[in-house]
Amino acid sequence: MRLFFVSVFITFSLFSYAQTQRNERLKLFVDCSNTYCDISFIKTEINYVDFVLDFKASDVHLLITQQDNGGGGSQYQLIFFGQRQFANRTDTLRFSTNPNDTQFEKRDKLGKYIQLGLLPFLSRTGEIENLSILVKARSSDSTRRTNPTKDIWNYWVFNLNTNGSVNGDFVYKGVRYNGNITASRITDKLKVSLSLRAGKNKTTYEYQDQSGNFSKYEVKNDNYNVYHQLVKSISSHWSIGYDVTAMRSTFTNYKFRTVVNPAIEYDVFPYKAVNNKLFTIRYGFDLAHNKYIDTTLYNKVDETLFGQSLDVALTFNQKWGTVNVSSNYHNYLTNLKYYNIGLGGGLNVRVTGGLSFNMFVFGSYQRDQLYLPKGAATEQQILTRQRQLQTNYNYYTNFGISYRFGSKLNNFVNPRFNGGGNFFF
């Protein structure tokens, strides 16, 4: 029997309730942890619950997460955590979107699944009397299909993309254009991808010196990249694979660079728990052959290098917030003093009902810029970032704290005066 497609439409009478009935409305806290949610649309479509700004004041804490799927679309996971009178109830729903779905179609599908997930909670409130359910069957087949759906493309997905920009003013002009072609096939057992990318950048600066003479300085950079990856699933915790890269980049002094990088990875949690938690440890070797545009600091015009790397990543998407931490280490086996270490992470945590804290930190220490050209950079090259400059560290951080108080209800949508008078500024 063909699998039935079930659409659940929830409709409610729009009549005035007594004050006691209003108090029975379900209180919902929507938590879009790692994805975008059109909260105004959700409030407009689901107008039979009270949306609250404090998760502690809610009857249902809805955590929405999103991951890319193999077909180029997205898989959404919705976890409905019951609180207060629903404290012992937790439900999970999942659905996928197509790569060509518009934002309208995505938000419409998300809204339907939110309503579907709220049904068990609504059925235990006074709103059950205003609930009607319509079930539509797509087919009248009397037998259920157990075979997987056949795909004429065998799960291969192709993408062609090109983009560019032109901008300028009296002293500056910039032209940028890029293009890429990608092909990928992603299943539970095997992940294969191939991409070709190319880009060119040209910027022109015109300035007046102290003598009143006008000078023009032009910066040109181009990059080309071919990348291939294959990853084989071994078990729910282990995977093995390799990366192959061939590239050219005038910014980093690579006339031509090829890298082969086999690796093995272990996930402390099962891979299927990726929407909520991920803790991966990956170790690999790499073999690289470099040809340089200019002679390097170490008097090399080409060289072959052997290296090893260790990458660790930890992600949590929970009711209390989101945490992402990653670190990486790489060194060349031919000379262990050439290495780099990087550490980065971000968190967004609700400390209490109205108090939240967010932070992002990244830093690296590097002693392996073997590709840098010999000779000091000119003043113009430094100011215009025409080439990679010598440095043994870099860092970036931002952080914030917010406290909200007052009414916990937030059911209204009012788009007046939201239009942008400062669109171009």
C-alpha positions as CSV (number, residue, x, y, z in Angstrom):
1,M,0.0,0.0,0.0
2,R,1.4,3.3,-1.0
3,L,2.5,5.4,2.0
4,F,-0.3,7.9,2.8
5,F,0.6,11.6,2.8
6,V,-1.2,13.1,5.8
7,S,-1.9,16.8,6.1
8,V,-3.3,18.0,9.4
9,F,-5.1,21.3,9.3
10,I,-6.0,22.8,12.6
11,T,-8.8,25.3,12.7
12,F,-10.3,27.2,15.6
13,S,-13.4,29.3,16.1
14,L,-12.6,33.0,16.4
15,F,-15.1,33.9,19.1
16,S,-14.6,35.7,22.4
17,Y,-13.5,33.6,25.4
18,A,-14.1,34.1,29.0
19,Q,-11.1,35.1,31.1
20,T,-10.9,31.6,32.5
21,Q,-10.7,30.1,29.1
22,R,-7.9,32.5,28.0
23,N,-5.9,31.3,30.9
24,E,-6.1,27.8,29.4
25,R,-4.3,28.8,26.2
26,L,-1.1,26.8,25.7
27,K,2.0,28.9,26.3
28,L,4.7,28.3,23.7
29,F,8.4,29.3,23.6
30,V,10.0,29.0,20.1
31,D,13.7,28.4,20.2
32,C,15.4,28.5,16.8
33,S,18.8,27.3,18.0
34,N,20.9,27.1,14.8
35,T,18.5,28.1,12.0
36,Y,16.4,31.0,10.9
37,C,12.7,31.1,11.8
38,D,10.1,33.6,10.5
39,I,8.6,34.2,13.9
40,S,6.2,36.7,12.6
41,F,4.7,34.1,10.2
42,I,4.5,31.5,12.9
43,K,2.7,33.9,15.2
44,T,0.2,34.8,12.5
45,E,-0.5,31.2,11.5
46,I,-0.6,29.7,15.0
47,N,-2.8,32.3,16.7
48,Y,-4.4,29.9,19.2
49,V,-1.5,29.7,21.6
50,D,0.3,32.3,23.7
51,F,3.9,33.0,22.6
52,V,6.1,33.8,25.6
53,L,9.5,35.4,25.7
54,D,10.6,33.5,28.8
55,F,11.2,29.8,28.3
56,K,10.6,29.2,32.0
57,A,7.0,30.6,31.6
58,S,6.1,28.2,28.8
59,D,4.1,25.0,28.8
60,V,6.0,23.8,25.7
61,H,9.6,24.7,24.8
62,L,10.1,24.1,21.1
63,L,13.7,23.6,20.0
64,I,14.2,23.8,16.2
65,T,17.5,22.7,14.6
66,Q,18.5,22.3,10.9
67,Q,21.1,20.3,9.1
68,D,22.0,20.2,5.4
69,N,20.9,16.9,3.7
70,G,22.5,15.0,0.8
71,G,20.1,16.2,-1.8
72,G,21.0,19.9,-1.3
73,G,18.0,20.6,0.9
74,S,17.7,20.7,4.7
75,Q,16.5,18.4,7.4
76,Y,14.6,20.1,10.3
77,Q,14.2,18.6,13.7
78,L,11.6,19.8,16.1
79,I,11.7,18.8,19.8
80,F,8.7,19.6,21.9
81,F,9.8,19.7,25.6
82,G,6.8,19.7,27.9
83,Q,7.0,21.9,31.0
84,R,4.8,22.5,34.0
85,Q,1.7,20.3,33.6
86,F,3.4,18.6,30.6
87,A,6.8,18.1,32.4
88,N,7.1,14.4,31.6
89,R,6.3,14.7,27.9
90,T,8.8,15.1,25.0
91,D,8.0,14.6,21.3
92,T,10.3,14.8,18.3
93,L,9.4,15.4,14.6
94,R,11.6,15.6,11.6
95,F,11.0,16.7,8.0
96,S,13.1,17.6,4.9
97,T,12.9,20.4,2.4
98,N,13.9,20.3,-1.3
99,P,16.9,22.3,-2.6
100,N,14.6,24.3,-4.8
101,D,12.0,25.2,-2.2
102,T,11.4,28.9,-1.7
103,Q,11.4,30.6,1.7
104,F,7.6,30.6,1.5
105,E,7.5,26.9,1.0
106,K,10.0,26.2,3.8
107,R,8.2,28.4,6.4
108,D,4.8,26.9,5.3
109,K,6.1,23.4,5.9
110,L,7.7,24.4,9.2
111,G,4.4,25.9,10.4
112,K,2.5,22.7,9.6
113,Y,4.9,20.5,11.5
114,I,4.8,22.9,14.5
115,Q,1.0,22.6,14.5
116,L,1.2,18.8,14.2
117,G,3.6,18.6,17.1
118,L,1.4,20.8,19.3
119,L,-1.6,18.5,18.9
120,P,-0.8,16.2,21.9
121,F,-0.4,19.2,24.2
122,L,-3.5,21.0,22.9
123,S,-5.6,17.9,23.4
124,R,-5.0,18.3,27.1
125,T,-6.2,21.9,27.3
126,G,-9.6,23.6,27.0
127,E,-8.8,24.3,23.3
128,I,-9.6,20.7,22.4
129,E,-13.3,21.7,22.0
130,N,-12.3,24.1,19.2
131,L,-10.1,21.6,17.4
132,S,-11.0,19.9,14.1
133,I,-8.7,17.5,12.1
134,L,-8.8,16.8,8.4
135,V,-6.9,13.9,7.0
136,K,-6.3,13.8,3.2
137,A,-5.1,10.6,1.5
138,R,-2.9,11.0,-1.6
139,S,-3.6,7.6,-3.0
140,S,-6.2,4.8,-2.7
141,D,-3.6,2.0,-3.2
142,S,-4.5,-0.9,-1.0
143,T,-0.9,-2.2,-0.6
144,R,2.0,-0.7,1.3
145,R,5.3,-0.2,-0.5
146,T,8.2,-1.4,1.4
147,N,10.9,-0.9,-1.2
148,P,12.9,2.4,-1.1
149,T,12.1,5.1,-3.6
150,K,14.2,4.8,-6.7
151,D,16.1,7.9,-7.8
152,I,16.8,8.4,-11.5
153,W,19.9,10.5,-10.5
154,N,21.2,7.9,-8.1
155,Y,21.3,10.6,-5.4
156,W,23.8,12.8,-7.4
157,V,23.2,16.5,-7.0
158,F,24.8,19.1,-9.3
159,N,25.1,22.9,-8.8
160,L,26.4,25.6,-11.1
161,N,26.9,29.1,-9.7
162,T,28.4,32.4,-10.7
163,N,28.4,35.7,-9.0
164,G,30.2,39.0,-9.1
165,S,30.2,42.6,-7.8
166,V,31.2,46.0,-9.0
167,N,31.6,48.9,-6.6
168,G,33.5,52.2,-6.4
169,D,33.7,55.8,-5.5
170,F,36.0,58.8,-6.5
171,V,39.2,57.1,-5.3
172,Y,38.4,53.4,-5.3
173,K,37.0,50.9,-7.8
174,G,36.6,47.2,-7.3
175,V,35.5,44.3,-9.6
176,R,35.0,40.7,-8.3
177,Y,33.6,37.7,-10.0
178,N,33.6,34.0,-9.1
179,G,32.2,30.8,-10.4
180,N,31.9,27.2,-9.2
181,I,30.6,23.8,-10.2
182,T,29.8,21.2,-7.6
183,A,28.7,17.5,-7.8
184,S,27.9,15.5,-4.7
185,R,26.3,12.2,-3.7
186,I,25.5,11.8,0.0
187,T,23.9,8.6,1.5
188,D,24.1,7.0,5.0
189,K,27.0,4.8,3.8
190,L,29.0,7.0,1.5
191,K,29.7,10.8,1.0
192,V,31.3,11.9,-2.3
193,S,31.8,15.5,-3.5
194,L,33.7,17.2,-6.3
195,S,34.0,21.0,-6.8
196,L,35.7,23.3,-9.2
197,R,36.0,27.0,-8.2
198,A,37.6,30.1,-9.8
199,G,37.7,33.7,-8.9
200,K,39.3,37.0,-9.9
201,N,39.5,40.3,-8.0
202,K,40.7,43.6,-9.3
203,T,40.8,46.8,-7.2
204,T,42.1,50.2,-8.2
205,Y,43.1,53.0,-5.8
206,E,43.7,56.6,-7.0
207,Y,45.2,59.0,-4.5
208,Q,46.9,62.4,-4.3
209,D,50.3,62.7,-2.7
210,Q,51.7,65.7,-0.7
211,S,53.0,67.3,-3.9
212,G,49.5,67.3,-5.4
213,N,50.3,64.6,-8.0
214,F,47.7,61.9,-8.6
215,S,48.8,58.3,-8.5
216,K,47.0,55.1,-9.3
217,Y,47.7,51.7,-7.7
218,E,46.1,48.5,-9.0
219,V,45.7,45.2,-7.2
220,K,45.0,41.9,-9.0
221,N,44.4,38.5,-7.4
222,D,43.1,35.2,-8.8
223,N,42.4,31.8,-7.4
224,Y,41.5,28.4,-8.8
225,N,40.6,25.3,-6.8
226,V,39.7,21.7,-7.6
227,Y,38.5,19.7,-4.5
228,H,37.4,16.1,-4.1
229,Q,36.3,14.3,-0.9
230,L,35.2,10.8,-0.2
231,V,34.0,9.6,3.2
232,K,33.0,6.0,4.1
233,S,30.7,5.2,7.0
234,I,32.2,2.3,9.1
235,S,29.7,2.4,12.0
236,S,27.5,4.7,14.0
237,H,30.7,6.2,15.5
238,W,33.5,5.7,13.0
239,S,34.2,6.9,9.5
240,I,37.2,7.0,7.2
241,G,37.9,9.1,4.1
242,Y,40.2,11.4,2.2
243,D,40.5,14.9,0.7
244,V,42.3,15.8,-2.5
245,T,43.0,19.5,-3.4
246,A,44.6,21.1,-6.4
247,M,44.8,24.9,-6.4
248,R,46.4,28.2,-7.5
249,S,46.3,31.4,-5.5
250,T,48.3,34.6,-6.2
251,F,47.4,35.9,-2.7
252,T,49.2,33.1,-0.9
253,N,52.0,32.7,-3.5
254,Y,50.9,29.3,-4.8
255,K,51.6,28.9,-8.5
256,F,50.3,25.3,-8.1
257,R,49.6,23.2,-5.0
258,T,48.3,19.7,-4.6
259,V,47.4,18.0,-1.3
260,V,46.2,14.5,-0.5
261,N,44.8,14.0,3.0
262,P,43.6,10.6,4.2
263,A,41.9,10.7,7.7
264,I,39.9,8.7,10.2
265,E,37.2,10.2,12.5
266,Y,35.4,9.1,15.7
267,D,32.2,10.6,17.0
268,V,31.8,10.1,20.8
269,F,28.0,10.4,20.2
270,P,26.3,8.5,17.4
271,Y,26.3,10.5,14.2
272,K,22.5,10.3,14.1
273,A,22.4,12.6,17.1
274,V,23.9,15.5,15.1
275,N,20.9,17.8,15.6
276,N,21.5,17.8,19.4
277,K,25.1,16.9,20.0
278,L,28.3,16.2,18.1
279,F,31.8,15.4,19.4
280,T,34.2,14.4,16.7
281,I,37.9,13.6,16.8
282,R,39.6,13.4,13.4
283,Y,43.3,12.4,12.7
284,G,44.9,12.5,9.3
285,F,48.1,12.6,7.3
286,D,48.8,14.9,4.3
287,L,51.2,14.9,1.4
288,A,51.6,18.3,-0.3
289,H,53.6,19.4,-3.3
290,N,54.0,23.2,-3.8
291,K,55.2,25.3,-6.6
292,Y,55.5,29.0,-5.8
293,I,55.1,32.1,-7.8
294,D,58.0,33.9,-6.0
295,T,60.9,32.4,-4.2
296,T,59.9,31.9,-0.5
297,L,61.6,33.0,2.7
298,Y,63.4,29.7,2.8
299,N,64.7,30.0,-0.8
300,K,62.2,27.5,-2.2
301,V,60.5,27.6,-5.6
302,D,59.0,24.2,-5.2
303,E,58.9,21.5,-2.4
304,T,57.2,18.4,-1.2
305,L,55.9,18.3,2.4
306,F,54.6,15.6,4.7
307,G,52.3,16.5,7.6
308,Q,49.8,15.3,10.1
309,S,46.7,17.0,11.6
310,L,44.3,16.5,14.6
311,D,40.8,18.2,14.6
312,V,38.3,18.1,17.5
313,A,34.8,19.6,17.3
314,L,32.1,19.7,19.9
315,T,28.5,21.0,19.4
316,F,25.5,21.1,21.7
317,N,22.0,22.3,20.8
318,Q,20.0,22.1,24.0
319,K,17.1,23.8,25.8
320,W,19.6,26.0,27.7
321,G,21.3,27.3,24.5
322,T,23.9,26.4,21.9
323,V,27.6,25.7,22.3
324,N,30.2,25.2,19.4
325,V,33.9,24.5,20.1
326,S,36.6,23.4,17.7
327,S,40.3,23.1,17.8
328,N,42.9,22.0,15.3
329,Y,46.6,21.2,15.2
330,H,48.9,20.6,12.2
331,N,52.6,20.1,11.8
332,Y,55.0,19.1,9.1
333,L,56.8,15.8,9.8
334,T,59.8,16.9,7.8
335,N,60.4,19.6,10.4
336,L,58.4,19.6,13.6
337,K,59.1,23.2,14.4
338,Y,56.7,24.2,11.5
339,Y,53.2,23.9,13.0
340,N,50.0,25.8,13.7
341,I,47.3,25.6,16.5
342,G,43.8,27.0,16.3
343,L,41.0,27.2,18.8
344,G,37.6,28.7,18.3
345,G,34.1,28.6,19.8
346,G,30.8,30.2,20.3
347,L,28.0,30.0,22.8
348,N,24.6,31.5,23.3
349,V,23.2,30.6,26.7
350,R,20.1,31.5,28.6
351,V,21.3,32.0,32.2
352,T,17.8,32.7,33.6
353,G,14.4,33.5,32.2
354,G,15.4,36.9,31.0
355,L,19.2,36.9,31.1
356,S,21.2,35.6,28.2
357,F,24.9,35.6,27.3
358,N,26.6,35.1,23.9
359,M,30.3,35.0,22.9
360,F,32.4,34.0,20.0
361,V,36.2,33.5,20.2
362,F,38.8,32.5,17.7
363,G,42.6,32.5,17.9
364,S,45.5,30.7,16.2
365,Y,49.3,30.5,16.6
366,Q,51.1,29.7,13.4
367,R,54.7,28.8,12.6
368,D,54.2,27.3,9.2
369,Q,53.9,30.1,6.6
370,L,56.4,28.4,4.4
371,Y,54.7,29.8,1.3
372,L,55.5,33.5,2.0
373,P,57.5,35.2,-0.7
374,K,61.0,36.4,0.0
375,G,61.6,40.1,0.6
376,A,59.6,42.7,2.5
377,A,56.2,43.7,1.4
378,T,55.8,47.2,0.1
379,E,53.7,49.8,1.8
380,Q,51.0,49.5,-0.9
381,Q,50.9,45.7,-0.6
382,I,50.4,46.0,3.2
383,L,47.7,48.6,3.0
384,T,45.7,46.9,0.2
385,R,46.2,43.3,1.4
386,Q,47.6,42.3,-2.0
387,R,49.4,39.3,-0.5
388,Q,49.5,37.2,2.6
389,L,51.6,38.9,5.2
390,Q,53.9,37.3,7.8
391,T,52.4,36.8,11.2
392,N,52.6,34.2,13.9
393,Y,49.2,34.8,15.4
394,N,45.7,36.1,14.8
395,Y,42.6,36.4,16.9
396,Y,39.0,37.6,16.9
397,T,36.3,37.8,19.6
398,N,32.9,39.3,20.3
399,F,30.6,39.0,23.2
400,G,27.3,40.4,24.5
401,I,24.9,40.1,27.4
402,S,21.2,41.0,27.4
403,Y,18.5,41.1,30.1
404,R,14.8,41.3,29.3
405,F,12.0,42.0,31.7
406,G,8.4,42.9,31.7
407,S,5.5,41.1,30.0
408,K,6.2,37.5,29.1
409,L,3.5,37.4,26.4
410,N,4.3,38.3,22.8
411,N,1.4,37.3,20.5
412,F,1.2,40.4,18.3
413,V,2.7,41.0,14.9
414,N,2.9,44.7,13.8
415,P,5.0,45.4,10.7
416,R,4.3,49.1,10.5
417,F,7.3,51.3,9.9
418,N,9.6,48.3,9.5
419,G,10.5,49.4,5.9
420,G,14.1,50.5,5.4
421,G,14.7,54.2,5.0
422,N,18.4,53.4,5.4
423,F,18.6,50.6,2.9
424,F,21.7,51.9,1.2
425,F,23.6,53.0,4.2
